Amino acid sequence: MTIADLLKAANTHYPDGGILQHWDPETNQPVEKSKGDTLAFFVVRELYENHDPFACDEEQLAVAIGLIGGAIGDLLAVHRGLLEGLRKRIDTRGLPPRER
């Protein structure tokens, strides 16, 4: 499986096909000066940097799944931290007045 094939698989369910917008098929590398969806760029970089072209397709997919699963865990931890910060703020200050 080529890195392009792996990225195409990852892109299948990504909103707006964002992953492939950060991949240059001409150079077969990430678009370094990418702008916009930084999460899609992160996915491209993570899969590209860990791609083993000599591994079988199943192993490549399993490694990619593990990498993205780890990132999901990290993002969930960030989400929990932000929720905790909001709860603490509301507990100490209350809700801000609503603007009309």
C-alpha positions in Angstrom: 0.0 0.0 0.0 1.4 3.4 -0.9 1.2 6.4 1.4 -1.2 7.9 -1.1 -3.5 4.8 -0.9 -3.4 5.1 2.9 -4.3 8.7 2.9 -7.1 8.1 0.4 -8.5 5.5 2.8 -8.2 8.0 5.7 -9.9 10.7 3.6 -12.9 8.5 2.8 -15.0 9.8 5.7 -13.1 13.1 6.5 -15.3 16.2 6.1 -14.8 17.9 2.8 -12.0 15.6 1.7 -9.7 17.7 3.8 -6.9 15.2 4.2 -6.0 15.1 0.5 -5.9 18.9 0.4 -2.7 18.6 2.4 -1.1 16.0 0.2 0.9 16.7 -2.9 0.6 13.7 -5.3 3.4 15.2 -7.5 6.1 15.1 -4.8 4.4 12.3 -2.8 4.8 14.4 0.3 2.7 16.6 2.6 2.1 20.2 1.5 4.4 22.0 3.9 2.9 25.4 3.5 -0.6 24.1 4.1 -3.2 26.4 5.5 -6.7 25.8 6.8 -7.6 22.5 8.4 -4.7 21.8 10.7 -6.2 18.6 12.0 -6.2 17.2 8.4 -2.6 18.4 8.1 -1.7 16.6 11.3 -3.3 13.4 10.0 -1.3 13.6 6.8 2.0 14.3 8.7 1.4 11.5 11.3 0.6 8.9 8.6 3.4 10.0 6.3 6.1 10.1 9.0 5.1 6.6 10.3 4.5 4.9 6.9 6.5 1.8 6.1 6.2 1.1 2.4 7.6 -2.4 3.0 4.9 -3.5 5.5 1.9 -5.4 4.2 -1.4 -3.5 3.8 -2.9 -4.9 7.0 0.1 -3.9 9.1 0.1 -0.4 7.6 -3.6 0.0 8.3 -3.2 -1.3 11.8 -0.3 1.1 12.6 -2.3 4.0 11.1 -5.4 3.0 13.2 -3.2 2.9 16.3 -1.7 6.3 15.6 -5.0 8.0 15.0 -6.5 6.2 18.1 -3.7 7.7 20.2 -4.4 11.1 18.8 -8.1 10.7 19.6 -7.1 9.9 23.2 -5.0 13.0 23.3 -7.8 15.2 21.9 -10.2 13.8 24.3 -7.9 14.7 27.2 -7.7 18.2 25.8 -11.5 18.3 25.6 -11.8 17.1 29.2 -9.4 19.8 30.3 -11.3 22.5 28.6 -14.6 21.3 30.0 -13.1 21.2 33.5 -11.8 24.8 33.0 -15.3 25.9 32.0 -16.9 24.2 35.0 -14.4 25.7 37.4 -15.0 29.2 35.9 -18.8 28.8 36.1 -18.5 27.5 39.7 -16.5 30.5 40.8 -18.0 33.2 38.7 -21.4 31.9 37.6 -22.6 32.2 34.1 -22.0 35.5 32.2 -25.0 37.6 31.5 -26.6 36.9 28.2 -26.3 39.6 25.6 -29.3 40.4 23.5 
